[in-house]
Amino acid sequence: MPNVRNDLAPGTRPDLGTMELAELEAALEARGHPRFHARQIFSWIYAKGVTDFDKMTDLSRTLRADLADHFRISTPAVVAKDISTDGTVKFLLALEDNRHIESVFIPDTPSQTFCISTQVGCAMKCGFCLTGKMGLVRNLTAGEIAGQVRVLAGELGLRQSKFNIVLMGMGEPLHNYDNTMKALRMLNEEHGLAISPKRITLSTVGVLPALDRLATEPLMPNLAISLHATTEDQRDALVPVNRKYGLEDILAAARRFPVRRRNRITFEYVLLAGVNDTPEDARRLVRLLGNIRCKVNLIPLNEAAGITYQRPSDDRVNTFARILANAGLTVSVRKSRGRDIRAACGQLIVEGTTKSTGQRAAALL
Ligand code: SAH
């Protein structure tokens, strides 16, 4: 076997942690090893949480040594863990390039939920979201997306349990399409964590071409669309990408989206006091969603320094919800979890050591 890559520094060795099964098989084959070992390695990394080649005891010593010489398995490192009074845990994770991201564990929803990031920062710049203030720093790799799940499952002792995943952390998943879909395939791998796409919800502002592409995926997660407004003008102001992919077009894409049987699209709607929370807004929302198999998740704004909008009163939220419910829509009001540790929706922002211009600007707010 040629040993041509023995001189690779550890950090430049190919990362098995960001490969899906077929890639891992090909990487083994290229080094003259049988492909079936890829399944064993997948099981070590994902099902058992072992990334030290030397501990992969069902592989021969020679194979383990060769793997250690030529590959690495990178895993996001836990830098800090904040625990909310309601049991929510916010993890600050460091990536190999020392960028930071946040992932959140939300217990008892009634199931256990992991809220996972898909980008460092976000390019969408929604007016009420702190992550948007950072701007986009970079996409996460598939390994970094799936790696968050590995880390949280290990840290929380939930590797053998069932949990849900929401792609509602930092970033816009459809703006990092290929890596997000690859991460879903890695998480779905039967020798690994074997997470069904039915347990995964992808939340998006509605990047239209990517939304239509999602409609053709064999491994399809549940879909949540961040609507937040009932007129084009209103949405242009709150969700700037609406100027490119408008409300009407997104609703048309939702109508043709192949929703699984007994399933529905979720429309998320952030309630901002005096902006989009009037009874007229609620009635317009009913008209817009009338012929779509969907449910509505109302999210009263989580306020934060630097965000100029305000959270409406509970009365106002209830009135809005009642109009939807009376019109026959299924509606829920998202309970804000982990607000005391800034882990709630739209509050994820990283003030790390390696700040981008966007991050520095955000930190000044
Ligand atoms: N980029 C994706 C996922 C991001 S966050 C998306 O936009 O859907 C998940 C949800 O939290 C989105 O609906 C987002 O609009 C909402 N959100 C963002 N900031 C918020 C805030 N300050 N308060 C409440 N919800 C917020």
Boltz pocket constraint, residues with backbone or C-beta under 6 A from the ligand:
constraints:
  - pocket:
      binder: B
      contacts: [[A, 124], [A, 126], [A, 128], [A, 129], [A, 130], [A, 167], [A, 168], [A, 169], [A, 170], [A, 171], [A, 172], [A, 173], [A, 203], [A, 204], [A, 205], [A, 224], [A, 225], [A, 226], [A, 268], [A, 269], [A, 270], [A, 299], [A, 300], [A, 301], [A, 302], [A, 303], [A, 307], [A, 345], [A, 346], [A, 347]]
      max_distance: 6.0
